[in-house]
Amino acid sequence: MRSSKNREAILRFLSKTDSHPTAEWVYEKVRADIPGISLGTVYRNLNQLREAGFVKTIGMVNGPEHFDAIVTPHPHVICGNCGSIMDLEKTKEMRKFMEEAGKASGFDVCEVQFLGICPKCRGIK
């Protein structure tokens, strides 16, 4: 994959955030540095970065697809109400849980996503 100014800006932004943004959010942030960039260009570059292994997708959460610059397998917790996504630490207990889930299902479990309701949506500050 050849280097491009747009792709480098998108990857740089994703690498600096711990959120799991949508393409539209990436577009809004990158557009501040590159005013002429289009949403289509952001989508194309995100897909190229995904295919090259530099980013991954979390999947569709409350509609749009979300992206993550941390490509090593790790668990997430997702709010079923607002769609916020948070990384979870892959602790010894989490690895054991994934191992047991794999034994029970016959799958090679490499990532886990938990669905819940975040503190903000529950009204906890």
C-alpha positions as CSV (number, residue, x, y, z in Angstrom):
1,M,0.0,0.0,0.0
2,R,1.4,3.3,-1.1
3,S,1.6,6.1,1.4
4,S,-0.7,9.1,1.1
5,K,-1.2,12.3,3.0
6,N,-4.9,11.5,3.6
7,R,-4.3,7.9,4.8
8,E,-1.5,9.1,7.1
9,A,-3.7,11.8,8.6
10,I,-6.5,9.2,9.2
11,L,-4.2,6.7,10.8
12,R,-2.5,9.4,12.9
13,F,-5.9,10.5,14.2
14,L,-7.0,6.9,15.0
15,S,-3.8,6.2,16.8
16,K,-4.3,9.1,19.1
17,T,-7.8,8.3,20.2
18,D,-9.0,5.7,22.7
19,S,-12.5,6.0,21.3
20,H,-13.8,3.8,18.6
21,P,-14.9,6.3,16.0
22,T,-17.2,6.0,13.0
23,A,-16.0,7.1,9.5
24,E,-18.1,10.2,9.8
25,W,-16.4,11.2,13.1
26,V,-13.0,10.5,11.6
27,Y,-14.0,12.7,8.6
28,E,-15.0,15.6,10.9
29,K,-11.7,15.4,12.8
30,V,-9.4,15.0,9.8
31,R,-11.2,17.7,7.9
32,A,-9.8,20.2,10.4
33,D,-6.3,19.4,9.1
34,I,-7.3,18.6,5.5
35,P,-10.3,20.8,4.6
36,G,-10.6,19.4,1.1
37,I,-11.0,15.7,2.1
38,S,-14.3,14.0,1.3
39,L,-16.2,11.5,3.3
40,G,-15.8,9.0,0.5
41,T,-12.0,9.4,0.7
42,V,-12.1,8.7,4.4
43,Y,-14.2,5.6,3.8
44,R,-11.9,4.4,1.1
45,N,-8.8,5.0,3.2
46,L,-10.3,3.3,6.3
47,N,-11.1,0.2,4.2
48,Q,-7.5,0.2,2.7
49,L,-6.1,0.6,6.2
50,R,-8.3,-2.3,7.4
51,E,-7.3,-4.5,4.5
52,A,-3.6,-3.8,5.2
53,G,-4.1,-4.6,9.0
54,F,-3.5,-1.1,10.4
55,V,-7.0,-0.7,11.7
56,K,-9.9,-3.1,12.5
57,T,-13.6,-2.7,12.7
58,I,-15.6,-3.3,15.9
59,G,-18.7,-3.8,13.8
60,M,-22.0,-2.0,13.5
61,V,-23.0,-0.4,16.8
62,N,-26.3,1.6,16.7
63,G,-26.0,1.8,13.0
64,P,-22.6,2.8,11.7
65,E,-19.4,0.8,11.7
66,H,-16.7,1.7,14.3
67,F,-13.0,1.6,13.8
68,D,-10.1,0.7,16.2
69,A,-6.4,1.4,15.7
70,I,-5.5,-1.3,18.3
71,V,-5.4,-4.4,16.0
72,T,-4.3,-6.9,18.6
73,P,-7.2,-9.0,19.9
74,H,-8.8,-7.4,23.0
75,P,-12.3,-7.4,24.5
76,H,-14.8,-4.5,24.3
77,V,-17.8,-3.5,26.3
78,I,-20.5,-1.8,24.2
79,C,-23.5,0.3,25.6
80,G,-26.7,-1.1,24.1
81,N,-28.3,2.3,24.6
82,C,-25.9,5.0,23.3
83,G,-23.5,2.8,21.5
84,S,-20.3,3.9,23.3
85,I,-17.5,1.4,23.1
86,M,-14.7,0.9,25.7
87,D,-11.7,-1.4,25.6
88,L,-11.4,-3.9,28.4
89,E,-8.1,-5.2,29.7
90,K,-7.3,-8.7,28.6
91,T,-6.7,-10.0,32.2
92,K,-5.9,-13.6,33.2
93,E,-9.5,-14.0,34.1
94,M,-10.6,-12.7,30.7
95,R,-8.2,-15.1,28.9
96,K,-9.6,-18.0,31.0
97,F,-13.2,-16.9,30.1
98,M,-12.3,-16.9,26.4
99,E,-10.6,-20.3,26.7
100,E,-13.7,-21.7,28.3
101,A,-16.0,-20.2,25.7
102,G,-13.8,-21.7,23.0
103,K,-14.0,-25.1,24.6
104,A,-17.8,-24.9,25.0
105,S,-18.3,-23.7,21.4
106,G,-15.5,-25.3,19.5
107,F,-14.5,-21.9,18.3
108,D,-11.0,-20.3,18.5
109,V,-12.2,-17.3,20.5
110,C,-9.8,-14.4,20.0
111,E,-12.1,-11.4,20.8
112,V,-15.1,-10.8,23.0
113,Q,-17.7,-8.1,23.0
114,F,-19.9,-7.5,26.0
115,L,-23.2,-5.6,25.6
116,G,-24.4,-3.6,28.6
117,I,-25.6,-0.2,29.7
118,C,-22.9,2.4,30.4
119,P,-22.8,4.5,33.6
120,K,-23.8,7.7,31.8
121,C,-27.0,6.0,30.4
122,R,-27.8,4.5,33.8
123,G,-27.4,8.0,35.3
124,I,-24.3,7.3,37.3
125,K,-21.6,9.9,37.3
